[in-house]
Amino acid sequence: MEEKIRVLHVEDNPDHALLIRRSLEREDSGLEITSAATAEEALRMLDEDGFQVVISDYVLGPGMNGIDLLKEVRKRDPELPFILLTGQGNEEVASLALREGADDYVIKRSGLLQFKRVALTVRRQWEAYRARMERREAEERYRHLVENVNAGIALARGDRFVYVNPKLCEMTGYTAEELTSRPFLEFVVPAYREEVMDRYRRRQAGEELPPTYEIWVYHKDGREMCLELTASIMHDEHGVYTLAVLRDLTAQKLAERRAEQAEERLQLLFEQASDAIFLHDLEGNILEVNPAATELTGYSEGELLSMRVQDLHIPDERSLSEQELLKTRWGEFFGFVGTGLCKDGSRKRCAVTGTVIKRSERPLFLSLVKEIPEAIDATAFEEKVALEARERFEAAVDQAPLVAVQGYDREGRVTFWNRAS
């Protein structure tokens, strides 16, 4: 069902009011006309019940005339469609009415054609008003979204920002005036300026480019920060401009850099350790080894990665290896001394210590293996090796900034807690 256009018609002559109401509703069934006899009555009705268009005569008897009513209506709503329909006006009145904000000025004439024109004027003015209101509401919703979204937003035209949202000011430390008063390239770290400008110009020229990339810019305090920039082209009555959505990646990039450095330190420790290191699952399948492990066993790295730790024990002690792996699954592993079988068939007495760690959400075992010289008491050496290995392992793990590692005994008491934890 078509929505009715609610029209307030102000006319002090009741016969004219009735004629105009019937004629306009006959010309356009979508019009719903309500009459008021005076300007004062019309203002009360506007305050009490919303109308979408006002049609008023110029002469309204004693008190306010049509121009006076127009001024009061404009105080309430500067854009509400207002049409002056009068039989006693002149050019001076028409000029004054338009200066005060009337949307149209129509001289009363006889004949049906007159009412057809007024009906068309009413509908045209209402549709234009509704379009303005809808556009304003959409702009208001968009502005609210832009100003409250958790991302920096900027509109760029030419070499400057023409708009920045509060979040971008918060991210960079600059005020909106500071960001819009200087060429935007001045905020970009020099090493990225050529890329930014090249992408900006090519995109504005209509070339299809990947919308998202990373740049480094200056915070107001002088430090550099990494932003993820997603750009798109938009058009308005002034031409083309670029919409940039910016997200702060600085903390993520710094964390990645620290993680890479920690990984490099751990990898260096792993590669240069004098003890043999085996990383394997709780079933014994070997996943990683260091150079010292290949030197101790005589097997290549590729050969070791196809074996289980049980395969490195002499046959008589493979059950011992299975028992120790079972202890790791129970959380009762404390180290042991066993006899290893090398690739060339030789045997080596070794002390084995280690700890359970998590990688990719599954428990793995990191074994540290050291050969025991024949002249040394095996039990005392095992204790010494276990202590030294544990101290080295804890020192390395304690420096890992992004890996939380804890140790507990069987009663649940904490035995180890690294810095990340």
Secondary structure, DSSP 8 states (H G I E B T S, - for coil): ----EEEEEE-S-HHHHHHHHHHHHHH-TTEEEEEESSHHHHHHHHHHS--SEEEE-S--SSS--HHHHHHHHHHH-TTS-EEEEESS--HHHHHHHHHTT-SEEEE--SSHHHHHHHHHHHHHHHHHHHHHHHHHHHHHHHHHHHHHSSSEEEEEETTEEEEE-HHHHHHHS--HHHHHSSBGGGGB-HHHHHHHHHHHHHHHTT----SEEEEEEE-TTS-EEEEEEEEEEEEETTEEEEEEEEEE-HHHHHHHHHHHHHHHHHHHHHHH-SSEEEEEETT-BEEEE-HHHHHHH---HHHHTTSBGGGGB-GGGHHHHHHHHHHHHHT----EEEEEE-TTS-EEEEEEEEEEEEETTEEEEEEEEEE--TTS-HHHHHHHHHHHHHHHHHHHHHT-TT---EEE-TTS-EEEE-S--
